[in-house]
Amino acid sequence: MFSWLLVPLKARKMLVLGAIALWASIWIHGCSSFSQTLQPLRIGISSWPGFDVVLYAQEAGLFEQRGLEVELVRFESQQDSMRAMMRGSLDAAFSALWDTMQVDPTSDSPVFIMVTNVSWGSDGIVATPEIKSVEDLAGKTVGAKLGTIEHLIFLEALKLHGVNPDQIKLDNVLQQVGVQKLKQGQLDASVTWEPLLSQIAEDINGNIIFTTQEVDSLVIDGLTSRQSTITEKEQEFKQFILAWFDLIQAIETQPETVFEVVAAQLNQNPEDFASDYAGLKKGDITLNEAMFAENGRLSQASQAMTALLKKDPRHGRVVREDVEINRDPVTEAIAQWKP
């Protein structure tokens, strides 16, 4: 029978060192092989605190730690990034579920695979001093771009307060134009979001008559891809979601550091960015579990959005009926993620 004690000390050391070297070689080779099998991801992003926090993941190397290369491509609007994604220029795009349901028809189907945040006070309606409530908007003119998130926020407010959309005239303008027209006295109210929501209210001595904190908001943001890309890059998306949960943990454990890094990338004040992000429910594991549960919040929200769009058809958009809520990538990531 072989006895380790009979092996000379020098030989034993050589054998141990050799075993360590062999193990390290196998480990390094395995890791490099894993990373080489992952294809890069090109992801569209537009300015929004719930999306912009991903800049920390890039700066802190969270994607690289998951063996993934990610290129973030900046767009002026979610609609533009969604069109680019559906046409094949991007692998995915940060977008609202609302925009996903209205993206231009293509031969491929949009797939919603992760929730980044839900609005919880960041979005709302600001009105002139004499308007004290949503009910007071009857017969007035409100600035909101039809078919956009502003339109959704407007419809959420009306539904909550039992006001028919036909009672209110919509000035079909972008959010930036709407708030300027409100300041110039050309509108009675406008849909906007923080920090403009509070700033405009202060500037005109007006009233914030609604925010998404009053409802279980349908302003649900996340990551959207195409069916063909999900099939091709299933592993890459799972690794991306794992890195996202790493990011959420960083926000929970060292928020000042995260917001400082992100704000520097955006040329903003860290305290201002932190304040804007505070108006959101962050897309952590708990929120994603609830959203992607069978017959969960996402399924209910899709039906509710369709009903709202049909109730106010002034947008003239076609609601896509082929949007898939795919729970597999996020469910697999949740099962694998460790703090």
C-alpha positions as CSV (number, residue, x, y, z in Angstrom):
1,M,0.0,0.0,0.0
2,F,1.3,3.5,-0.9
3,S,2.2,5.7,2.0
4,W,2.5,9.5,1.5
5,L,4.9,9.6,4.5
6,L,7.4,7.5,2.7
7,V,7.8,10.1,0.0
8,P,10.8,12.4,0.6
9,L,9.9,15.9,1.8
10,K,11.4,17.6,-1.3
11,A,9.4,15.3,-3.6
12,R,6.3,15.9,-1.6
13,K,6.7,19.7,-2.0
14,M,7.2,19.2,-5.8
15,L,4.1,17.1,-6.1
16,V,2.0,19.7,-4.1
17,L,3.3,22.6,-6.2
18,G,2.7,20.6,-9.4
19,A,-0.9,19.9,-8.3
20,I,-1.5,23.6,-7.5
21,A,-0.1,24.6,-10.9
22,L,-2.2,22.1,-12.7
23,W,-5.4,23.2,-10.8
24,A,-4.7,26.8,-11.6
25,S,-4.1,26.1,-15.2
26,I,-7.4,24.2,-15.4
27,W,-9.2,27.0,-13.6
28,I,-7.8,29.8,-15.7
29,H,-8.4,27.8,-18.9
30,G,-12.0,27.1,-17.8
31,C,-12.7,30.8,-17.0
32,S,-11.1,32.0,-20.2
33,S,-13.0,29.4,-22.2
34,F,-16.3,30.5,-20.6
35,S,-15.7,34.2,-21.3
36,Q,-14.7,33.4,-24.9
37,T,-17.9,31.6,-25.5
38,L,-20.0,34.7,-24.5
39,Q,-20.7,37.1,-27.3
40,P,-20.7,40.8,-26.7
41,L,-24.0,42.6,-26.1
42,R,-25.0,46.0,-27.6
43,I,-27.7,47.6,-25.6
44,G,-29.5,50.9,-26.3
45,I,-30.0,53.3,-23.4
46,S,-31.8,56.7,-23.0
47,S,-31.6,59.1,-20.1
48,W,-33.5,57.9,-17.1
49,P,-32.2,57.2,-13.5
50,G,-33.6,53.7,-13.5
51,F,-31.5,53.0,-16.6
52,D,-28.5,55.2,-16.0
53,V,-27.5,53.3,-12.8
54,V,-26.1,50.6,-15.2
55,L,-23.2,53.0,-15.8
56,Y,-21.8,51.9,-12.4
57,A,-21.9,48.3,-13.5
58,Q,-19.7,49.2,-16.5
59,E,-17.3,51.4,-14.6
60,A,-16.9,49.0,-11.7
61,G,-16.3,46.0,-14.0
62,L,-19.4,44.1,-12.9
63,F,-20.0,42.9,-16.5
64,E,-16.4,41.7,-16.9
65,Q,-16.6,39.8,-13.6
66,R,-19.5,37.9,-15.2
67,G,-17.4,37.2,-18.3
68,L,-19.4,39.6,-20.4
69,E,-18.6,42.5,-22.7
70,V,-21.3,45.1,-22.9
71,E,-21.5,48.2,-25.1
72,L,-24.1,50.8,-24.1
73,V,-25.3,52.9,-27.0
74,R,-26.9,56.2,-26.1
75,F,-30.2,57.4,-27.8
76,E,-32.2,60.5,-27.3
77,S,-35.5,58.5,-26.8
78,Q,-36.6,55.1,-25.9
79,Q,-38.6,54.9,-29.1
80,D,-35.5,55.4,-31.2
81,S,-33.5,52.7,-29.3
82,M,-36.4,50.3,-29.6
83,R,-36.6,50.8,-33.3
84,A,-32.9,50.2,-33.7
85,M,-33.2,47.0,-31.5
86,M,-36.1,45.6,-33.5
87,R,-34.3,46.3,-36.8
88,G,-31.2,44.3,-35.6
89,S,-28.8,47.1,-34.8
90,L,-28.9,46.3,-31.1
91,D,-29.2,43.1,-29.0
92,A,-31.5,44.8,-26.5
93,A,-32.7,48.1,-25.3
94,F,-33.7,49.6,-21.9
95,S,-37.3,50.6,-22.4
96,A,-40.7,50.9,-20.7
97,L,-43.1,48.1,-21.2
98,W,-45.5,50.8,-22.5
99,D,-43.1,51.6,-25.4
100,T,-42.4,47.9,-26.0
101,M,-46.1,47.3,-26.6
102,Q,-46.2,50.1,-29.3
103,V,-42.9,49.5,-31.1
104,D,-43.2,49.5,-34.9
105,P,-44.3,46.2,-36.5
106,T,-41.5,43.9,-37.7
107,S,-41.1,40.3,-38.6
108,D,-39.6,39.5,-35.2
109,S,-41.4,39.7,-31.8
110,P,-40.3,41.9,-28.9
111,V,-39.5,40.1,-25.6
112,F,-39.5,41.8,-22.2
113,I,-36.9,40.0,-20.0
114,M,-36.1,42.1,-16.9
115,V,-37.6,44.9,-14.8
116,T,-35.1,47.7,-13.9
117,N,-37.6,49.9,-12.0
118,V,-41.1,51.0,-11.4
119,S,-42.0,54.7,-11.1
120,W,-43.0,55.6,-7.5
121,G,-43.3,59.4,-7.4
122,S,-40.8,60.4,-10.1
123,D,-43.5,61.1,-12.7
124,G,-46.5,63.3,-12.4
125,I,-48.6,66.2,-13.5
126,V,-47.9,69.8,-12.6
127,A,-50.5,72.5,-13.1
128,T,-51.1,76.2,-12.7
129,P,-51.9,77.7,-9.3
130,E,-55.7,77.7,-9.8
131,I,-55.8,74.0,-10.6
132,K,-55.8,72.0,-7.4
133,S,-56.7,68.5,-8.5
134,V,-57.0,66.2,-11.5
135,E,-60.7,66.7,-11.5
136,D,-60.0,70.4,-12.1
137,L,-58.5,69.5,-15.5
138,A,-61.9,69.1,-17.1
139,G,-62.1,71.5,-20.0
140,K,-58.4,72.4,-19.7
141,T,-55.4,71.8,-21.9
142,V,-52.6,69.4,-20.8
143,G,-49.2,69.0,-22.5
144,A,-48.4,65.3,-23.2
145,K,-47.0,63.5,-26.3
146,L,-49.6,61.0,-27.4
147,G,-48.5,57.4,-27.2
148,T,-45.5,58.1,-25.0
149,I,-44.9,57.5,-21.3
150,E,-46.3,61.0,-20.6
151,H,-49.6,59.8,-22.2
152,L,-49.6,56.8,-19.9
153,I,-49.0,58.9,-16.8
154,F,-51.9,61.2,-17.9
155,L,-54.2,58.2,-18.4
156,E,-53.2,56.7,-15.0
157,A,-54.1,60.0,-13.3
158,L,-57.5,60.2,-15.0
159,K,-58.4,56.6,-14.2
160,L,-57.5,57.1,-10.6
161,H,-59.7,60.2,-10.3
162,G,-62.6,59.0,-12.5
163,V,-62.1,61.6,-15.2
164,N,-62.9,60.8,-18.9
165,P,-60.0,61.6,-21.3
166,D,-62.5,63.2,-23.7
167,Q,-63.1,66.0,-21.1
168,I,-59.5,67.2,-21.5
169,K,-57.7,68.6,-24.5
170,L,-54.2,67.3,-25.1
171,D,-51.5,69.4,-26.6
172,N,-49.5,66.7,-28.4
173,V,-46.0,68.0,-27.5
174,L,-42.8,66.5,-26.1
175,Q,-42.2,66.8,-22.3
176,Q,-39.6,69.5,-22.7
177,V,-41.9,71.6,-24.9
178,G,-44.8,71.1,-22.6
179,V,-43.1,72.4,-19.5
180,Q,-41.9,75.5,-21.3
181,K,-45.4,76.2,-22.7
182,L,-46.7,75.8,-19.1
183,K,-44.2,78.3,-17.8
184,Q,-45.2,80.7,-20.6
185,G,-48.9,80.4,-19.7
186,Q,-49.9,78.6,-22.9
187,L,-51.0,75.4,-21.0
188,D,-53.0,74.6,-17.9
189,A,-50.9,71.6,-16.9
190,S,-48.1,69.4,-18.2
191,V,-46.9,65.8,-17.7
192,T,-43.3,65.6,-16.6
193,W,-40.9,63.9,-14.2
194,E,-38.3,64.8,-11.6
195,P,-36.4,67.0,-11.2
196,L,-38.5,69.2,-13.6
197,L,-41.7,68.2,-11.8
198,S,-40.7,70.0,-8.6
199,Q,-38.8,72.8,-10.4
200,I,-41.7,73.8,-12.6
201,A,-44.2,73.7,-9.7
202,E,-41.9,76.1,-7.8
203,D,-41.2,78.3,-10.8
204,I,-44.9,79.0,-11.5
205,N,-46.1,78.7,-7.9
206,G,-48.2,75.8,-9.2
207,N,-49.4,72.5,-7.9
208,I,-48.3,68.9,-8.4
209,I,-51.7,67.4,-8.7
210,F,-50.6,63.8,-9.4
211,T,-47.6,61.5,-9.0
212,T,-47.1,57.8,-9.6
213,Q,-46.7,57.3,-5.9
214,E,-50.5,57.4,-5.7
215,V,-51.0,54.2,-7.7
216,D,-49.4,50.9,-8.4
217,S,-48.0,52.5,-11.5
218,L,-47.9,51.0,-15.0
219,V,-44.7,53.0,-15.6
220,I,-42.7,49.8,-15.6
221,D,-39.2,49.9,-17.1
222,G,-36.9,47.1,-18.1
223,L,-34.9,45.3,-20.7
224,T,-36.4,44.3,-24.1
225,S,-34.9,42.2,-26.8
226,R,-36.1,40.2,-29.9
227,Q,-37.2,36.6,-29.9
228,S,-34.4,35.6,-32.3
229,T,-31.7,37.3,-30.2
230,I,-33.0,35.7,-27.0
231,T,-32.6,32.3,-28.6
232,E,-29.1,33.1,-29.9
233,K,-27.8,34.8,-26.7
234,E,-29.6,33.2,-23.9
235,Q,-26.5,32.7,-21.8
236,E,-25.3,36.3,-22.4
237,F,-28.6,37.7,-21.1
238,K,-28.5,35.5,-18.0
239,Q,-25.0,36.9,-17.2
240,F,-26.2,40.4,-17.8
241,I,-29.1,39.9,-15.3
242,L,-26.6,38.5,-12.8
243,A,-24.5,41.6,-13.2
244,W,-27.6,43.7,-12.8
245,F,-28.3,42.0,-9.4
246,D,-24.7,42.7,-8.5
247,L,-25.4,46.4,-9.3
248,I,-28.5,46.4,-7.1
249,Q,-26.6,45.0,-4.2
250,A,-24.0,47.8,-4.6
251,I,-26.9,50.3,-4.6
252,E,-28.2,48.8,-1.4
253,T,-24.8,48.5,0.4
254,Q,-22.9,51.5,-0.9
255,P,-25.4,53.9,-2.5
256,E,-23.1,57.0,-2.2
257,T,-20.4,55.4,-4.2
258,V,-22.7,54.2,-6.9
259,F,-24.5,57.5,-7.3
260,E,-21.2,59.4,-7.3
261,V,-19.8,57.3,-10.1
262,V,-23.0,57.5,-12.2
263,A,-23.4,61.2,-11.6
264,A,-19.8,61.8,-12.7
265,Q,-20.6,60.0,-16.0
266,L,-23.7,62.2,-16.5
267,N,-22.1,65.4,-15.4
268,Q,-24.6,65.7,-12.6
269,N,-24.6,66.3,-8.9
270,P,-24.6,63.0,-6.9
271,E,-27.2,64.3,-4.5
272,D,-29.5,65.3,-7.3
273,F,-29.2,61.9,-9.0
274,A,-29.8,60.1,-5.7
275,S,-32.9,62.2,-5.2
276,D,-34.2,61.3,-8.7
277,Y,-33.5,57.6,-8.2
278,A,-35.4,57.7,-4.9
279,G,-38.6,58.2,-6.8
280,L,-38.3,54.7,-8.2
281,K,-38.9,51.1,-6.9
282,K,-35.6,49.5,-7.8
283,G,-35.5,46.3,-9.9
284,D,-34.2,44.0,-7.3
285,I,-34.8,40.2,-7.1
286,T,-38.0,40.6,-5.0
287,L,-39.5,43.0,-7.6
288,N,-38.6,40.8,-10.5
289,E,-40.0,37.7,-8.9
290,A,-43.3,39.5,-8.4
291,M,-43.3,40.9,-11.8
292,F,-42.5,37.7,-13.7
293,A,-44.6,35.4,-11.6
294,E,-47.1,33.3,-13.6
295,N,-50.1,35.6,-14.0
296,G,-48.1,38.2,-12.1
297,R,-47.9,42.0,-12.3
298,L,-46.4,42.2,-15.9
299,S,-49.3,40.1,-17.3
300,Q,-51.8,42.3,-15.5
301,A,-50.0,45.5,-16.5
302,S,-50.0,44.5,-20.2
303,Q,-53.8,44.0,-20.1
304,A,-54.3,47.3,-18.3
305,M,-52.2,49.3,-20.7
306,T,-54.0,47.8,-23.7
307,A,-57.3,48.9,-22.1
308,L,-56.0,52.5,-21.5
309,L,-54.8,52.8,-25.0
310,K,-58.1,51.7,-26.4
311,K,-60.0,54.1,-24.1
312,D,-58.1,57.1,-25.5
313,P,-57.4,56.3,-29.2
314,R,-56.0,59.8,-30.0
315,H,-52.5,58.3,-30.1
316,G,-53.3,56.5,-33.4
317,R,-50.8,53.7,-32.5
318,V,-51.3,50.0,-33.0
319,V,-50.9,48.0,-29.8
320,R,-48.7,45.0,-30.4
321,E,-50.3,41.7,-29.4
322,D,-47.1,39.6,-29.8
323,V,-45.1,41.1,-26.9
324,E,-43.7,38.1,-25.0
325,I,-43.1,38.3,-21.2
326,N,-40.2,35.8,-20.9
327,R,-39.5,34.8,-17.3
328,D,-36.8,32.2,-18.1
329,P,-33.6,34.5,-18.1
330,V,-34.5,36.3,-14.9
331,T,-35.7,33.2,-13.1
332,E,-32.5,31.3,-13.9
333,A,-30.4,34.3,-12.8
334,I,-32.3,34.6,-9.5
335,A,-31.7,30.9,-8.9
336,Q,-28.0,31.3,-9.5
337,W,-27.2,34.7,-7.9
338,K,-25.4,34.7,-4.6
339,P,-24.8,37.8,-2.4
